[in-house]
Amino acid sequence: MASAPRAAARPESPGTRPPRWRAARTAGAPCRRARAPPWTPPGGEGGTGRRRGRAGGPAIERLGFRFSFDNGGSGDDFASLRINGGMSSEAASNHCVLSLPSKGANAGRLLTTPVLTDVVRGMVSSWEPDWALAGSSAYRMQYREPDSAPFSLGWITYLSRRCGTVPPLPAPVRIEPVEDKGTLILLTPERFTVANPAHVALARRVRELLVRAGLMQDGSS
């Protein structure tokens, strides 16, 4: 019997990073770490994933690490996790992004609020990011944030206290504290989908309120 594909860690070099990172967040962002101790992966100082100014060049400590993992699936069954950690540069933020499958056996196991809430809380406990989210990439692709945006909004979004205070949000949105670290924003109790106009309208309304609270930037499409 063939074994299931194993998730592979893929350290990303500066030459392959997406436009959001290439912008270097030169405008700065309120959601950023005031200070961050140096972080060393299990492989030590030469561990994979450490950011470098050029291929084979010296590590740039303040830029930390970037790793991505996936489940080996394809199409609607594809899931991935991206982790940016150990950054102390004020031009960037530490974050974790879990992109979820939309169909398949994995979707049935993952796409519930209790499961994803526990997953995001686990990411926060392990990595102490400035922000984190779990959700389908479909919404983020259709409603792209500006390159300088401090974070993206998902079905379940975490914001560190470093980002600011989350304002009251309309039902059915839930706000939950994560110890003394920050706040979870859960958009819907049921599965959030971009195919549901009410879900999209709710997400856009929440984004508008976060803009008013100074947590996000105005001007996304």
N, C-alpha and C positions, 0 to 999 in steps of 0.2 A: 504493500500500500504506500503510495507516494506521500511524503510528508508535506505539510503546508509550507508555502514559501515563507521564509524568515525575513522579518523587517530588516532592512539594511540602513546603516547610518551613512549619510552622504555629506561629508564636510564640503561646504561651498566656498569656492575661492572668490576674491573680489571681482574677478572678471566675469563670473556667472551670476552675480547678484542682480536682483530685479531692479527696475527703475526706481522703486520706492527707496531702496538703499542707496542707489547711485546718486540720488539727490542729496545724500549725506545729511539730510534734515538741516540744511544750512539755516533755515528760518528758526530753528530751535523748537522745543516743544515743552509744554508744561508737564507732561508725563515723562519724567526722566529721573534717573537716580542721582541723588545729591552726592553720594559717594559710593564706591563699590570696592570691596577688597579684591585683590588679585585672586583669580580662580584658576585652578590647575586641573585638567582632566586626569583620569586614571593613568594615562600614558606618560604623565609628567610634563615638563616644560616643552617638550617637543611634540605633544599630543596633537592628533589631527583635529582640524576644525578651528585652530587658532588663526585669527585674521592677520594677514601680512600685506604690506603695501604693494608687493609684487611677488610673483611666483618665486619661491625659494628665498625670498628676502627675510629680514628679521621680523619677528612677531611684534605687533603693535598692541601692547598690553591693554590700552584703554578701549580698544575695539572688541576685546573679549573673544567669544566663540560663536559659531553658528553651525548647527547640525540639523539635518532633516532625515526623517524616517518614513517609510510607507509600508503598507500591508502586502505588497506584491500583487494587489488586485489591478483591474483595468476597467476603464469606462465608469459606469455608475457604481461599481464595487470598489473603487479606489479610495483609500483613506491615507492621510499623511499628517505628520506632526513636525512642525518647525520650531526650533528653540534657538533664541538669541540670548546668550547669557554672559555674565562677567564683564559687562561693558561699564566703563566709568566716564566715557565721553559725554559731554552735555549735548552733543549733536545727534545722539541716538538713544534708543530705549531698549531695555531688556524685555523680551516678550516671548510668549508661547502661543502658537496658532495650530489648532486641531481642525483639519478639514475632513468632513465626514462623507461617507458613502451615501448615495441617495437610494440605492436599491441593493438587493442581494441579501445573503444570510447575515453578513456583518451589520447591515443597516438595521435589521430587526433587533439585534442585540444592543446596539449603541444608541439608537435614536429615541431615547427616553430622557426625560428631565432628571430623574434620580441618578441614572448612570452618568450622564454628562456633568451634572453638578459635582458628583464625587470626583470625576476625572479632573475637572478644572481646579477643584480644591486641592487635589493631589499635586497638580503642576505648581500651584502657588506655594504649597508647603515645601516642595523640593527645590524650586528654582527662584522663588521670591521675585517674580517678574514685575515690571512696571504695569504691564497689562497682559491679558490673556483672553483667548476666546475659543469657543467650540461652535462650529456651525458649517453649513454648506458653503462652498465657494461660489455658488450660483448668485447669491445675493451680493457678495462682495465684488463679483465681476460685473454685475449689472449696475451697481451703484458704487462706483469706485470713489475712494477718498483721494483728495489731493496728495501729491508726493510728500508734502510737508505735514500731513495730518499726524497728530500724536498717537492715534490708534485707530483700529477698525472696529465696527460694531458687528456682533454675531448673535446667534440665538441665545447663547450664554456668554456674557462678557464679564471679565474681572478687571477692576481698576484699583491700583494701589492707592493708599492714602497720599502718596507723593503726587498723584495726579490732581487731587482736589476732592471736594465733597460732592457726592452724587445727589442731585436734587430729588424731590418727590416726583414720581413718575406715574402715569395713568394705569389703571387696571386694564388688562390682567397682568401687567408687569410686576414682578416681585423683586425686591431689593433685600439682599441678605448680607450680613457682615461676615467676613472671613477672619476670625480671631481679631487681632488688633492690626492686621495688615492692610485691609482694604474692603472692597464691596463687590458682590456679585450682582449683575443685572440679568434677570431671566425674562426674556421678552414674552414668551407664551408657555403655558403649562403643557400644551400639546406640541407636537413636532412643528417647528417653524419651517415654512416652505415659501419660496419666492413665487410659487404658482398661486398662492392665496393672496388676493388683493388686500384683504383685511390685515394680514400679517405684514405685508409691505408697508401699508399705510401706518401701522403701529410703529414699525421700525423707523420710518421717516419722522414721525412725531417725536419719538424718543430722541432721535438725533437732534432735532430742533431744540428740545429742552436742554440737551447736553451742551449745545452751542451757546444757548443763553446763559448757562451756568459757567461758561468759560472753559469747559472740558474738551470741546472739539472746535474745529475751525469751520466757519461758514464758507459756502462756495462750492460744495460738491455737486455733481450733476444729479 
